[in-house]
């Protein structure tokens, strides 16, 4: 039942008189959102999605390599820093 030009104009004028120019855009927006949600729901019913696909297991070898690289960097940093003896500094009292 498609509406033709004059019929559509009459419907819009009647809606404008009933609801006013301020509420008409709000109503159009809410009707559009309702239609969108309805279509989405119908699409989900006709084409149900499979259960969430399982994410692939992380590549353990890559993780182990990354950990080893971080450990090597930390060891290199420790080796380059001079060793400081904890008890070697004496506090002087003035």
C-alpha positions in Angstrom: 0.0 0.0 0.0 2.4 2.7 -1.1 1.4 6.3 -0.5 1.4 8.7 -3.4 2.3 12.4 -3.3 -1.0 14.0 -2.3 -1.8 11.3 0.3 1.6 11.6 1.9 1.3 15.4 2.1 -2.1 15.2 3.8 -0.8 12.7 6.3 2.2 14.9 7.1 0.0 18.0 7.5 -2.4 16.2 9.9 0.5 14.8 12.0 2.0 18.3 12.1 -1.3 19.8 13.3 -1.8 17.1 16.0 1.7 16.8 17.4 3.2 20.2 16.5 6.5 21.2 14.8 8.6 20.5 17.9 7.5 16.9 18.6 7.3 15.8 15.0 11.1 15.3 14.5 11.4 13.4 17.8 8.6 11.1 16.8 10.1 10.5 13.3 13.4 9.6 15.0 11.8 7.2 17.5 9.8 5.5 14.7 12.9 5.1 12.7 14.8 3.6 15.6 11.9 1.2 16.3 11.8 0.1 12.7 15.6 -0.5 12.7 15.4 -2.6 15.9 12.5 -4.5 14.5 14.4 -5.3 11.3 17.4 -6.3 13.4 15.3 -8.6 15.6 13.7 -10.2 12.5 17.1 -10.7 10.9 18.4 -12.5 14.0 15.4 -14.8 14.1 15.6 -15.7 10.4 19.4 -16.0 10.4 20.5 -17.0 13.9 24.2 -16.4 14.6 26.4 -19.3 15.5 27.7 -19.3 19.0 30.6 -17.0 19.5 33.6 -18.3 17.7 36.3 -19.4 20.0 39.3 -17.1 19.9 42.4 -19.0 18.8 44.8 -20.0 21.5 47.7 -17.5 21.9 50.9 -18.5 20.2 52.8 -19.7 23.2 56.1 -19.8 21.4 55.8 -16.1 20.6 54.9 -15.3 24.2 57.9 -17.3 25.5 60.2 -15.4 23.0 58.9 -12.1 24.2 59.4 -13.0 27.9 62.9 -14.2 27.1 63.7 -11.0 25.3 62.4 -8.9 28.2 64.5 -11.0 30.7 67.6 -10.6 28.6 67.1 -6.8 28.4 66.6 -6.6 32.2 69.7 -8.7 32.8 71.7 -6.5 30.4 70.5 -3.4 32.3 71.5 -4.9 35.6 75.0 -5.8 34.3 75.6 -2.3 33.0 74.6 -0.6 36.2 77.4 -0.3 38.8 76.9 -2.2 42.0 76.3 -0.1 45.0 77.0 -1.5 48.5 74.3 -0.8 50.9 76.4 -0.3 54.0 79.2 1.7 52.3 77.7 5.1 52.6 78.0 6.6 56.1 75.8 9.3 57.3 77.4 12.3 58.9 75.7 14.1 61.7 76.3 17.8 61.8 
